[in-house]
């Protein structure tokens, strides 16, 4: 299979423009006996790629017991070989996080329950929840590195350069969302190094201001040393000086996320993964959170693509039930932000169903969403999800069956949404 090239204006193979039409397909959920049929059904919609999570919690059920290939739900390589046979490019997503409505967000239960010290903390030092970790906590990195040392060589064996199907590898998933949605920015004292001369936060401030006097002048404080500095976490209000402290901590947090991202990418490279690296911003307004990560990747010479997730409705809590002009403005802004950063506007999670049965996810609404994204410059997408199936035993966060209202149901049923995706996919292939 040939390498897919890209610029901010789109994707191509051998100089010929292509549209990247991908669908989320979880080898650990779809019954293995139906892998081929469902992948072939996706190809008939104009699909040329699939994406899959590789859940750490599934493959290391107990600490130190990492398993691949012992059961159908853990036979990653068989799935990758089949994708190569069917000439479908693969985006491999080994985490550490998956989310995907899995228990512990895809992390191992033993990690989250047995090591509370690695959980992210709010400004008062309280942890958010057992599966929200502090990304750069040394213990979390120690455990995650063992996982990457096991899974990354497998992925590397199946990259395009070695005759496989893996064209892209994604680090983590919807980075920073796990903190923002369930608590706040992470204020873990050990990770951030508050009060330590070599701590991340004091060093960040020293790098920005140069001297304590300069920092005090901006903050209205009278600290004697950078180690005395402490962040603020107000969402609104406060004096100008207090807002500066809040903004500085936000920028610092984004730098920490970039350090984490680069750490994971370095592990990819050490394992021999030589394909392009990708990541999905959780939604349009979070694209800007990744500027530090984008700059870090450029400085390191990493071929990296940032995409975004463009859902319009996943539950009653959403601000709209179907694609609206407001949704369209978000799509336009998001795609233009990605292009401004140098990437082909890509939607790594395009709604291919919903985790809730109400409001209904209709084929007409889906087609409107797809065409709206194309109208505003989308050059590739990944349906989330194309098809589902039963959760591995004990791993479903909300149910035993992961159906999502997808175009191909958990039981293999072909639904009306399939014809909508086929109509859209063949239109894009032709044009």
Secondary structure as UniProt FT lines:
FT   STRAND          5..7
FT   TURN            8..9
FT   STRAND          10..13
FT   TURN            14..15
FT   STRAND          16..18
FT   STRAND          20..25
FT   TURN            27..29
FT   HELIX           32..34
FT   HELIX           35..44
FT   TURN            45..46
FT   STRAND          49..53
FT   HELIX           56..59
FT   TURN            63..64
FT   HELIX           72..74
FT   HELIX           76..85
FT   TURN            86..87
FT   STRAND          89..93
FT   TURN            100..101
FT   HELIX           103..106
FT   HELIX           109..114
FT   HELIX           116..118
FT   TURN            123..124
FT   TURN            130..131
FT   TURN            135..136
FT   HELIX           138..157
FT   HELIX           160..162
FT   STRAND          166..170
FT   TURN            175..176
FT   HELIX           177..180
FT   TURN            181..182
FT   HELIX           189..192
FT   TURN            193..195
FT   TURN            197..198
FT   HELIX           200..209
FT   HELIX           212..219
FT   HELIX           226..228
FT   HELIX           240..270
FT   TURN            271..272
FT   STRAND          276..281
FT   HELIX           284..290
FT   HELIX           291..300
FT   STRAND          304..309
FT   TURN            316..317
FT   HELIX           325..340
FT   TURN            341..342
FT   STRAND          346..351
FT   HELIX           363..375
FT   TURN            376..377
FT   STRAND          380..387
FT   STRAND          389..390
FT   TURN            393..394
FT   STRAND          401..402
FT   TURN            404..405
FT   TURN            410..411
FT   HELIX           416..430
//
